[in-house]
Amino acid sequence: MLQGDIASCTSCSSMKPWRQFGQEAYGNAATGYLLVGEAPGYVSWRNRRRFTGPAGMLIRRALWQVGHPRYQDLEDLFYMTDVVKCHPAAPANPSSNRSPRRAEVESCSEHLARELRVLRPSVIVTFGKMAAEQVGRAVAHASPWQPPWRPTILTFPHPSPRNQVTILKTYPSLRAFEEALAQTFRRLIAGLEAQSPHA
């Protein structure tokens, strides 16, 4: 129902033709871990698989470093979504990526809050300033609807090569950034195994 409502949304005429991911691209909700990006990139949308563009592959490589037999891909470890659900492109260049507009972010905000109300993840991992800000607002929006719920929110810079200046303010190199992600994934997997020793 939730994913169907998202897929049928055509609120933003600026997003026409409303390029969205199918239900198979959301990953695994059972772990209680949510991964949030800013918006679908063109390459990922074309592949019908999240985080498979140049930026997303850095995140995937970090998980591959862990080498866990059960959690081999992001889809195994996370339910994945975006702040803005449709791929934002410049009208003159459908294969381009642009930053979502404020009106588009606001239009999608209820979708994200609803995902949180339904999923109640224990851990939320965000990539990019927009994702961190909107998740914070969505958690605050979702909480009054349910008993006290305070997920752990882990924020990371957007892994785009264009964002290297921001990344290098916190990490000594892109390789160090990737290793920090790998360490985070190891801890998350260890948490799941602690809950289920035979996982």
C-alpha positions as a Python dict, from the first residue, in 0.01 Angstrom:
ca = {
    (1, 'M'): (0, 0, 0),
    (2, 'L'): (270, 248, 103),
    (3, 'Q'): (495, 175, -194),
    (4, 'G'): (194, 172, -424),
    (5, 'D'): (92, 518, -306),
    (6, 'I'): (443, 647, -365),
    (7, 'A'): (455, 491, -713),
    (8, 'S'): (123, 650, -811),
    (9, 'C'): (215, 999, -687),
    (10, 'T'): (223, 1267, -958),
    (11, 'S'): (214, 1572, -732),
    (12, 'C'): (515, 1747, -886),
    (13, 'S'): (465, 1846, -1249),
    (14, 'S'): (833, 1946, -1247),
    (15, 'M'): (918, 1575, -1208),
    (16, 'K'): (719, 1456, -1509),
    (17, 'P'): (755, 1172, -1626),
    (18, 'W'): (790, 1080, -1256),
    (19, 'R'): (1073, 828, -1283),
    (20, 'Q'): (1058, 612, -970),
    (21, 'F'): (1197, 283, -847),
    (22, 'G'): (985, -31, -842),
    (23, 'Q'): (903, -222, -525),
    (24, 'E'): (1192, -461, -582),
    (25, 'A'): (1439, -175, -524),
    (26, 'Y'): (1340, -103, -164),
    (27, 'G'): (1545, -383, -9),
    (28, 'N'): (1487, -550, 328),
    (29, 'A'): (1266, -395, 596),
    (30, 'A'): (1308, -686, 838),
    (31, 'T'): (1650, -575, 967),
    (32, 'G'): (1513, -252, 1111),
    (33, 'Y'): (1779, -52, 923),
    (34, 'L'): (1684, 231, 689),
    (35, 'L'): (1917, 393, 434),
    (36, 'V'): (1811, 732, 297),
    (37, 'G'): (1954, 913, -5),
    (38, 'E'): (1856, 1246, -154),
    (39, 'A'): (1692, 1141, -483),
    (40, 'P'): (1729, 870, -747),
    (41, 'G'): (2022, 928, -981),
    (42, 'Y'): (1970, 863, -1350),
    (43, 'V'): (2208, 565, -1369),
    (44, 'S'): (2050, 400, -1066),
    (45, 'W'): (1699, 463, -1196),
    (46, 'R'): (1794, 321, -1536),
    (47, 'N'): (1943, 15, -1364),
    (48, 'R'): (1626, -20, -1151),
    (49, 'R'): (1854, -54, -851),
    (50, 'R'): (1943, 208, -593),
    (51, 'F'): (2298, 328, -538),
    (52, 'T'): (2443, 186, -858),
    (53, 'G'): (2567, 514, -1004),
    (54, 'P'): (2926, 635, -952),
    (55, 'A'): (2849, 772, -604),
    (56, 'G'): (2641, 478, -490),
    (57, 'M'): (2903, 224, -591),
    (58, 'L'): (3137, 363, -324),
    (59, 'I'): (2875, 271, -64),
    (60, 'R'): (2834, -74, -214),
    (61, 'R'): (3209, -131, -218),
    (62, 'A'): (3222, -46, 151),
    (63, 'L'): (2972, -323, 227),
    (64, 'W'): (3156, -568, 0),
    (65, 'Q'): (3467, -505, 213),
    (66, 'V'): (3284, -660, 507),
    (67, 'G'): (3245, -987, 316),
    (68, 'H'): (2951, -1117, 516),
    (69, 'P'): (2784, -1420, 351),
    (70, 'R'): (2431, -1308, 436),
    (71, 'Y'): (2456, -931, 396),
    (72, 'Q'): (2637, -908, 64),
    (73, 'D'): (2443, -618, -87),
    (74, 'L'): (2275, -306, 43),
    (75, 'E'): (1939, -465, -37),
    (76, 'D'): (2016, -741, 215),
    (77, 'L'): (2098, -505, 501),
    (78, 'F'): (1867, -207, 450),
    (79, 'Y'): (1528, -88, 348),
    (80, 'M'): (1630, 192, 112),
    (81, 'T'): (1449, 507, 15),
    (82, 'D'): (1509, 869, -85),
    (83, 'V'): (1391, 1207, 34),
    (84, 'V'): (1255, 1274, -315),
    (85, 'K'): (1111, 965, -476),
    (86, 'C'): (1136, 1059, -846),
    (87, 'H'): (1452, 1116, -1048),
    (88, 'P'): (1506, 1492, -1087),
    (89, 'A'): (1642, 1584, -1429),
    (90, 'A'): (1682, 1904, -1625),
    (91, 'P'): (1401, 1921, -1886),
    (92, 'A'): (1647, 1962, -2172),
    (93, 'N'): (1859, 1666, -2060),
    (94, 'P'): (1658, 1369, -1926),
    (95, 'S'): (1974, 1173, -1841),
    (96, 'S'): (2112, 1448, -1618),
    (97, 'N'): (2091, 1476, -1239),
    (98, 'R'): (1994, 1795, -1061),
    (99, 'S'): (1931, 1877, -699),
    (100, 'P'): (1566, 1846, -597),
    (101, 'R'): (1382, 2176, -562),
    (102, 'R'): (1246, 2288, -228),
    (103, 'A'): (886, 2242, -346),
    (104, 'E'): (966, 1886, -455),
    (105, 'V'): (1123, 1806, -119),
    (106, 'E'): (822, 1945, 65),
    (107, 'S'): (582, 1755, -159),
    (108, 'C'): (759, 1427, -77),
    (109, 'S'): (801, 1495, 294),
    (110, 'E'): (484, 1312, 397),
    (111, 'H'): (595, 1001, 207),
    (112, 'L'): (914, 988, 415),
    (113, 'A'): (731, 1052, 742),
    (114, 'R'): (485, 779, 654),
    (115, 'E'): (766, 535, 580),
    (116, 'L'): (906, 603, 926),
    (117, 'R'): (567, 558, 1093),
    (118, 'V'): (522, 222, 921),
    (119, 'L'): (878, 90, 949),
    (120, 'R'): (994, 239, 1281),
    (121, 'P'): (1359, 160, 1200),
    (122, 'S'): (1604, 126, 1486),
    (123, 'V'): (1887, 279, 1281),
    (124, 'I'): (1869, 532, 996),
    (125, 'V'): (2175, 598, 780),
    (126, 'T'): (2163, 913, 568),
    (127, 'F'): (2379, 1036, 282),
    (128, 'G'): (2392, 1408, 214),
    (129, 'K'): (2287, 1719, 405),
    (130, 'M'): (1936, 1718, 259),
    (131, 'A'): (1875, 1359, 368),
    (132, 'A'): (2001, 1428, 721),
    (133, 'E'): (1781, 1737, 757),
    (134, 'Q'): (1468, 1577, 620),
    (135, 'V'): (1507, 1259, 823),
    (136, 'G'): (1537, 1470, 1137),
    (137, 'R'): (1213, 1648, 1050),
    (138, 'A'): (1039, 1326, 949),
    (139, 'V'): (1133, 1155, 1276),
    (140, 'A'): (988, 1447, 1468),
    (141, 'H'): (675, 1433, 1250),
    (142, 'A'): (637, 1057, 1285),
    (143, 'S'): (695, 1029, 1660),
    (144, 'P'): (366, 1182, 1785),
    (145, 'W'): (173, 911, 1601),
    (146, 'Q'): (334, 629, 1797),
    (147, 'P'): (478, 552, 2142),
    (148, 'P'): (820, 704, 2217),
    (149, 'W'): (1059, 604, 1943),
    (150, 'R'): (1411, 735, 1903),
    (151, 'P'): (1606, 574, 1622),
    (152, 'T'): (1982, 608, 1598),
    (153, 'I'): (2059, 841, 1306),
    (154, 'L'): (2400, 806, 1140),
    (155, 'T'): (2480, 1085, 895),
    (156, 'F'): (2739, 1075, 618),
    (157, 'P'): (2831, 1320, 342),
    (158, 'H'): (2693, 1253, -3),
    (159, 'P'): (2948, 1025, -174),
    (160, 'S'): (2940, 1209, -506),
    (161, 'P'): (3282, 1294, -654),
    (162, 'R'): (3153, 1652, -677),
    (163, 'N'): (3124, 1652, -299),
    (164, 'Q'): (3487, 1564, -229),
    (165, 'V'): (3560, 1895, -59),
    (166, 'T'): (3289, 1825, 199),
    (167, 'I'): (3403, 1464, 247),
    (168, 'L'): (3765, 1566, 295),
    (169, 'K'): (3671, 1809, 573),
    (170, 'T'): (3594, 1505, 790),
    (171, 'Y'): (3796, 1220, 638),
    (172, 'P'): (4161, 1229, 530),
    (173, 'S'): (4081, 1059, 197),
    (174, 'L'): (3799, 901, 0),
    (175, 'R'): (3949, 566, 93),
    (176, 'A'): (3917, 657, 462),
    (177, 'F'): (3556, 758, 401),
    (178, 'E'): (3487, 420, 240),
    (179, 'E'): (3653, 241, 532),
    (180, 'A'): (3442, 438, 782),
    (181, 'L'): (3133, 318, 599),
    (182, 'A'): (3261, -40, 609),
    (183, 'Q'): (3316, -14, 984),
    (184, 'T'): (2962, 117, 1028),
    (185, 'F'): (2823, -173, 827),
    (186, 'R'): (3024, -419, 1036),
    (187, 'R'): (2873, -276, 1355),
    (188, 'L'): (2521, -291, 1215),
    (189, 'I'): (2563, -652, 1107),
    (190, 'A'): (2712, -740, 1446),
    (191, 'G'): (2403, -589, 1605),
    (192, 'L'): (2177, -814, 1401),
    (193, 'E'): (2385, -1119, 1487),
    (194, 'A'): (2373, -1033, 1855),
    (195, 'Q'): (1993, -1038, 1835),
    (196, 'S'): (1995, -1368, 1645),
    (197, 'P'): (2308, -1576, 1717),
    (198, 'H'): (2227, -1818, 1435),
    (199, 'A'): (2178, -1545, 1170),
}
